Amino acid sequence: MSLDTLRTLLADKLNGQNPSAVLGADKPTSQQPMALFDIEEQTEQFLAIQPGDASSKGLLTGVLGGVGFVFALLAAKSFYSGGYDESVLFDASIAVALFFIPFLWEVWRPLSLPILFNRRTREVYFQQDNELFHTPWDGIAAAAYEFHMMGPYTGGTRNAALEVLIHRLGQPEQRMLLSLGLPMGKSVEMQQGFWEYLRAYMNNGPWFDEQGNHSESDEFVKSQLAVRYRPSKVLRNTWDRILEKRQAAGGKNYLDLSDAVMLLGTVVLHPMGVIQEFTYNVAKRRSRKQWPELVEERLRPDGPTTRLIDLERERGLDV
């Protein structure tokens, strides 16, 4: 795999019509590191980019278990006050079922595995349909390119993808371009900033500053990861914004109707967000067991440091 191969694929894909950039592990882009919203987890050993179906996992349980559960309990309380004991038991059973049935269904359904960047072995892993794909970080071929989508209601929207070239384990002739995160609403410059974040993590990490240089402090990394949307934090973020508004106004006439409506809405939906995130985290922990042993052992702090490409070369494969 090489940058020349990627340039050929990119030329065939775009026909030179849209802005694009070929990227590499040792090629600075002049952009500052920016995590965007796609990083699911970052440790000293690995960085995980969340799978495409992550945003919907836990949503059904959140809606039924959060909103439906609360309304069922309120109905049960109303029946209890009226002395209808049988109706109380029935509504309480519905409330429990509204949580546990969708929760078990979502947790047992497999969640796609994330894209892993392993600092210890300096390689990238991705699994699709139980087939493992990978590429070494050193010499990695990546590209960011812009494309437009047209819709009857939205008109033209600008998007930009960030992709890396990887190949199937044991079959290096089977290659694919893997998208690192969702492209919607992004520009080539934003994707270059994300690539700089990955470069800083793999080359200078695990912690680094706003210029991508190594740092003993994780302050900048934490500030970048904090922008990721978390349903359970919406209420806290809304409240913090209201407090900031109050402080700016000196505590006088700072709360308007939109603030009150927003706060009330986040309070009502807060149980849904908490349950959605809890369900996703449980499903995520279960999904990690799907990684083959070759990957799992290399994610451990004391695991082997040999790269998968080295194992392929030992078998005489042309990679």
C-alpha positions in Angstrom: 0.0 0.0 0.0 1.3 3.4 -0.9 0.4 7.1 -1.2 0.7 6.6 -5.0 -2.0 3.9 -4.9 -4.2 6.2 -2.9 -3.7 9.1 -5.3 -4.8 6.8 -8.1 -7.9 5.7 -6.2 -8.7 9.3 -5.3 -8.3 10.5 -8.9 -10.6 7.8 -10.1 -13.1 8.7 -7.4 -13.2 12.5 -7.8 -12.0 13.1 -11.4 -10.2 16.2 -10.1 -13.5 18.0 -9.5 -13.5 18.7 -5.7 -10.9 19.9 -3.2 -8.9 17.1 -1.8 -5.6 16.4 0.1 -3.5 13.2 0.3 -2.3 12.7 3.9 0.4 10.7 5.6 1.7 9.8 9.1 4.7 12.1 8.6 3.0 14.8 6.5 1.9 17.9 8.5 -1.2 19.7 7.1 -0.7 23.1 8.7 -4.0 22.7 10.6 -4.3 22.5 14.4 -5.4 19.2 16.0 -9.1 19.0 16.4 -11.0 16.0 17.7 -14.4 16.8 16.1 -17.1 14.5 17.6 -16.1 11.0 16.4 -13.6 9.9 19.1 -15.3 7.4 21.4 -12.4 6.6 23.7 -8.8 7.6 24.1 -6.2 5.8 26.4 -2.5 5.5 26.6 -2.7 2.4 24.5 -5.3 3.1 21.9 -7.8 5.5 20.4 -11.2 4.4 19.2 -13.4 6.1 16.6 -17.0 5.3 17.2 -18.9 3.2 14.7 -21.6 4.6 12.4 -24.5 3.0 14.3 -23.4 4.4 17.7 -25.8 7.4 17.6 -28.9 5.2 17.4 -27.9 2.5 19.9 -29.8 2.9 23.1 -32.3 5.4 21.6 -35.3 3.0 21.7 -34.6 2.1 25.3 -34.2 5.7 26.2 -37.5 6.7 24.7 -39.5 3.8 26.0 -37.6 3.3 29.3 -37.1 7.0 30.0 -40.3 8.7 28.8 -42.7 5.8 28.8 -41.4 4.5 32.2 -41.9 7.9 33.8 -45.5 8.3 32.5 -46.4 4.7 33.5 -45.2 5.4 37.0 -47.1 8.6 37.2 -50.2 6.7 36.1 -49.5 4.1 38.7 -49.2 6.8 41.4 -52.5 8.3 40.3 -54.3 4.9 40.5 -52.7 4.3 43.9 -54.1 7.6 45.2 -57.5 6.6 44.0 -57.4 3.3 45.7 -57.2 1.2 42.5 -54.6 -1.3 43.6 -55.0 -3.7 40.6 -54.4 -0.9 38.2 -51.3 0.2 40.2 -49.7 -3.3 39.8 -50.6 -3.3 36.1 -49.1 0.1 35.4 -46.0 -0.7 37.4 -45.5 -3.9 35.3 -45.8 -1.9 32.1 -43.2 0.6 33.4 -40.7 -2.2 34.1 -41.4 -3.9 30.8 -40.9 -0.6 28.9 -37.4 -0.5 30.2 -36.2 -4.1 30.3 -37.6 -5.4 27.0 -36.0 -2.8 24.7 -32.9 -2.8 26.9 -32.3 -6.5 26.5 -33.1 -6.4 22.8 -30.6 -3.5 22.1 -27.8 -4.9 24.3 -27.9 -8.4 22.8 -28.0 -7.0 19.2 -24.3 -6.6 18.1 -22.9 -3.1 18.0 -20.4 -2.4 15.2 -16.8 -2.3 16.5 -14.9 1.0 16.5 -11.9 1.8 14.4 -8.9 1.4 16.6 -5.6 3.2 16.4 -3.0 1.2 18.5 -0.1 3.4 19.7 1.9 0.4 21.1 2.1 -1.4 17.8 1.5 1.7 15.6 -1.3 0.2 13.4 -5.0 0.6 12.7 -7.7 -2.1 13.0 -11.1 -2.4 11.6 -13.5 -5.4 11.5 -16.4 -5.9 9.2 -18.6 -9.0 8.9 -16.1 -10.9 11.1 -13.2 -10.1 8.7 -10.3 -8.1 10.1 -8.7 -5.3 8.2 -5.6 -3.4 9.2 -2.8 -1.2 8.1 0.5 0.0 9.7 0.6 3.6 10.9 4.0 4.2 9.5 3.5 4.7 5.8 -0.3 4.9 6.1 -2.1 6.3 3.1 -5.0 8.7 3.8 -7.0 11.3 2.0 -9.5 14.0 2.8 -11.8 15.1 0.0 -14.9 17.3 -0.4 -18.2 16.3 -2.0 -21.7 17.8 -2.3 -25.1 16.3 -1.8 -28.3 17.6 -3.3 -31.7 17.3 -1.8 -35.1 18.5 -2.8 -35.6 20.3 0.6 -32.1 21.0 1.8 -30.5 22.1 -1.5 -26.8 21.5 -1.8 -24.8 20.6 1.3 -21.0 20.5 1.6 -19.4 17.4 3.1 -15.9 16.1 3.4 -14.7 12.5 4.0 -11.5 11.4 5.7 -10.5 7.9 4.5 -7.5 5.6 5.0 -6.4 2.7 2.8 -6.5 -0.7 4.6 -6.3 -4.3 3.6 -7.8 -7.6 4.8 -5.7 -9.7 7.1 -3.9 -12.5 5.2 -5.2 -11.2 1.9 -3.4 -7.9 1.1 -4.8 -7.8 -2.4 -8.3 -7.1 -0.9 -8.2 -3.4 -0.1 -10.8 -0.8 0.9 -11.0 2.9 1.7 -12.2 3.2 5.3 -14.0 6.4 6.4 -12.9 7.8 9.7 -16.1 9.2 11.1 -19.2 10.8 9.5 -18.5 13.3 6.7 -21.7 15.3 7.0 -21.2 19.1 7.5 -17.4 18.9 7.5 -14.9 20.6 5.3 -11.5 19.4 4.0 -9.8 21.7 6.5 -11.8 20.2 9.4 -10.8 16.7 8.4 -7.2 17.8 8.1 -7.5 19.1 11.7 -8.8 15.7 12.7 -6.0 14.0 10.9 -3.5 16.2 12.8 -5.2 15.1 16.0 -4.6 11.4 15.0 -1.0 12.2 14.0 -0.4 13.9 17.3 -1.8 11.0 19.2 0.1 8.3 17.3 3.4 10.3 16.9 3.6 12.4 20.1 0.9 11.1 22.4 -0.9 10.0 24.3 -1.2 13.6 25.6 -0.3 16.6 23.6 -0.9 20.4 23.4 -2.9 22.5 20.9 0.1 22.5 18.5 0.3 18.7 18.6 3.5 18.6 20.6 4.0 16.1 23.3 2.7 17.1 26.8 2.7 15.5 30.2 -0.7 17.1 30.8 -3.9 15.8 29.3 -5.7 19.1 29.7 -5.9 19.9 25.9 -7.0 16.3 25.1 -9.7 16.4 27.7 -11.0 19.8 26.4 -11.2 18.3 22.9 -13.0 15.1 24.0 -15.5 17.1 26.0 -17.2 18.5 22.9 -18.5 15.0 22.1 -22.2 14.9 22.4 -23.4 12.9 25.4 -27.2 12.6 26.1 -26.7 12.4 29.8 -24.9 15.8 29.9 -27.5 17.8 28.1 -29.3 18.9 31.3 -26.0 19.9 33.0 -24.8 21.8 29.9 -28.1 23.7 29.7 -28.0 24.6 33.3 -24.3 25.8 33.0 -25.3 28.1 30.1 -28.1 29.6 32.1 -25.7 30.2 35.0 -23.2 31.8 32.6 -26.0 34.0 31.3 -27.0 35.0 34.8 -23.4 35.9 35.7 -23.0 38.0 32.6 -26.3 39.9 33.4 -25.3 40.4 37.0 -28.2 38.3 38.1 -30.9 40.6 36.8 -33.5 39.7 34.2 -31.3 37.0 32.7 -33.9 34.2 32.3 -36.3 34.6 29.3 -39.0 32.4 27.9 -36.7 30.4 25.6 -34.4 29.6 28.6 -37.3 28.4 30.7 -38.7 26.2 27.8 -35.3 24.8 27.1 -34.6 24.0 30.8 -38.0 22.3 31.2 -37.6 20.3 28.1 -34.1 19.0 29.1 -35.5 18.1 32.6 -38.3 16.0 31.0 -35.9 14.3 28.6 -33.1 13.8 31.0 -34.1 10.3 32.0 -34.2 9.3 28.4 -30.6 10.6 27.8 -29.3 8.8 30.9 -30.9 5.5 29.9 -29.8 5.8 26.3 -26.2 6.4 27.3 -26.3 3.6 29.9 -27.6 1.2 27.3 -25.0 2.2 24.7 -22.2 1.7 27.3 -23.4 -1.8 28.2 -23.7 -2.7 24.5 -20.2 -1.2 23.8 -18.6 -3.3 26.5 -20.2 -6.5 25.1 -19.2 -5.7 21.6 -15.5 -5.4 22.5 -15.5 -9.2 23.0 -15.9 -9.6 19.2 -12.3 -8.6 18.5 -10.1 -11.5 17.6 -7.3 -12.5 20.0 -4.7 -11.1 17.7 -6.1 -7.6 18.4 -7.1 -8.0 22.0 -3.7 -9.1 23.1 -2.1 -6.1 21.3 -4.4 -3.7 23.2 -3.1 -4.9 26.5 -0.3 -2.8 28.1 1.9 -6.0 28.4 0.8 -7.5 25.0 3.0 -8.3 22.0 4.3 -5.3 20.0 4.6 -7.2 16.7 2.5 -5.7 13.9 0.0 -7.7 12.0 1.8 -6.8 8.8 5.0 -8.4 10.2 3.0 -11.6 10.8 1.9 -11.5 7.2 5.4 -11.0 5.9 6.6 -14.0 8.0 4.0 -16.0 6.1 5.5 -14.8 2.8 2.6 -12.6 1.8 3.4 -9.6 -0.5 2.2 -6.6 1.4 
